[in-house]
Amino acid sequence: MARHRVVILGTGFGRSVQAPAFQRHAAFELVGIAGSNAERTARAAADLGIAHSGADWRALIAGVRPDLVSVATPVDLHHPMAIEALGAGAHLLCEKPTAMNRFQAAEIRDRAAALGRIAAINHEFRQFPARRLALRMVKSGAIGAPRRGEILGRYAIWTTPAGRGMSWLSDRRRGGGILGALGSHHTDCLRTFFGEPESVLASVRVGQPWRGPTATQATRERATADDACTLEYTFAGGASALVDLDAAAPYRWERFEIHGAEASLRWDESGYRLWRLAAGKEPEELEIPKDLALEPRAGEPALIAPFGALLDRLAAALAGRQPMEPNFEDAVAVQSALDAARASSDAGARAAIEIPAPAAPAATG
């Protein structure tokens, strides 16, 4: 079987999660990695046994001519990297949040369609067994009509100024913030259960603004990207959902709930255990079917296993066996919801979610 040659752009998540998963997958051959620091990237490539590396990502793409480019960099680089990769003849896998705004995301979607390339978005949280089983149960009517979703997240990222220094994650101009980092995943989750959200009322805020050493306030930098957000989505048919995230909490904890007319489903941050809750009954833990199971390896980052499952879907799409999901239609829809959330927060009012329509195919003749 011919293997798809892959270049990863980014040495953070790209090195720690994506590289190991690509290297153990039979359908892919990881041939290059780019990072902002050439020496550090060369060391990473040597450690991983990757043949090509460098700080000039354009030169790397042009020189290696990969079949697939995976973009795992700060958000402000996603759009130029994706457009360049597609133009060089590669298929695309992009990290979330997709881009700086929905119009950039739509341009990538339309460019991929015009060139006949597969464009995938890395919402690997879709692959967690508990979430997949919950979606299967909702679609089979096991909890009645779904009417409410709730996702609560607490993350010890910026608990104190010394917790994590200033970086692109704290810079709104570069696409930082917890809304994009995890709100994108959670928005994607809700739309798989309820369809596309129609409107959002949001508060997107900075609760702990200081980044850097605690010795003197003069040495600290002030964050411009959010570390907390609260979103209330409405959906056609009357369903609603709440997302409440705080990345300045002193602990990590997540809870996901889908409420139906007859019962509710709940899972936690691990993504491997699911409970059914009904009035007057004790919570019932449900067995994960074998076809939904994942086998994470001890000591590895938790996201390698679900990312590997996403690569299974990507390999099947590249082989023409099934359409790619999640794809850039999903990416544009989620980005549109995030844009509306920021607009709502800035205006202090509910905002409609407007998804850019695909561009019309170019005329031939």
GIJOSUL-V566849 format. One record per backbone hydrogen bond with DSSP energy under -0.5 kcal/mol. NH is the residue of the N-H (numbers start at 0). CO is the residue of the C=O. Records with the same first field share a line. If there is no record, write none. Layout:
BEGIN
NH: CO / CO
END
This chain:
BEGIN
3: 26
4: 2
5: 28
6: 67
7: 31
8: 69
9: 7 / 33
13: 71
15: 11
16: 12
17: 12
18: 13
20: 16
21: 17
22: 18
23: 19
24: 20 / 21
27: 24
28: 3
30: 5 / 28
31: 5
32: 51
33: 7
34: 53
37: 35
40: 36
41: 37
42: 38
43: 39
44: 40
45: 41
46: 42
47: 43
48: 44
49: 44
51: 30
53: 32
56: 54
59: 55
60: 56
61: 57
62: 58
63: 59
64: 60
66: 4
67: 4
68: 90
69: 6
70: 68 / 92
71: 8 / 69
75: 173
76: 73
77: 74
78: 74
80: 76
81: 77
82: 78
83: 79
84: 80
85: 81
86: 82
87: 83
88: 85
89: 84
90: 66
91: 117
92: 68
93: 119
94: 70
104: 100
105: 101
106: 102
107: 103
108: 104
109: 105
110: 106
111: 107
112: 108
113: 109
114: 110
115: 111 / 112
116: 111
119: 91
120: 325
121: 93
122: 120
123: 121
125: 122
126: 123
127: 124
129: 270
131: 127
132: 128
133: 129
134: 130
135: 131
136: 132
137: 133
138: 134
139: 135
140: 137
141: 136
143: 140
146: 258
147: 258
148: 239
149: 256
150: 241
151: 254
152: 243
153: 252
154: 245
156: 154 / 246
157: 246
162: 159
163: 159
169: 166
170: 167
171: 169
173: 170
174: 171
175: 170
176: 168
177: 225
180: 176
181: 177
182: 177
183: 178 / 179
185: 181
186: 182
187: 183
188: 184
189: 185
190: 186
191: 187 / 188
192: 188 / 189
193: 189
194: 190
197: 233
198: 233
199: 350
200: 231
201: 199
202: 229
204: 202 / 227
206: 204
210: 220
211: 160
218: 215
219: 216
220: 210
222: 208 / 220
223: 169
224: 169
226: 204
227: 204
228: 244
229: 202
230: 242
231: 200
232: 230 / 240
233: 198
234: 238
235: 195
237: 234
239: 146
240: 232
241: 148
242: 230
243: 150
244: 228
245: 152
246: 226
248: 154 / 245
252: 153
254: 151
255: 266
256: 149
257: 264
258: 147
259: 262
260: 144
261: 142
262: 142
263: 276
264: 257
265: 274
266: 255
267: 272
268: 253
270: 267
273: 285
274: 265
275: 283
276: 263
280: 277
283: 275
284: 282
285: 273
288: 286
291: 288
292: 288 / 289
299: 296
303: 300
305: 301
306: 302
307: 303
308: 304
309: 305
310: 306
311: 307
312: 308
313: 309
314: 310
315: 311
316: 312
317: 313
318: 314
319: 316
320: 315
321: 315
327: 118
330: 326
331: 327
332: 328
333: 329
334: 330
335: 331
336: 332
337: 333
338: 334
339: 335
340: 336
341: 337
342: 338
343: 339
344: 340
345: 341
346: 342
347: 343
348: 343
350: 199
352: 197
353: 351
354: 352
355: 353
END
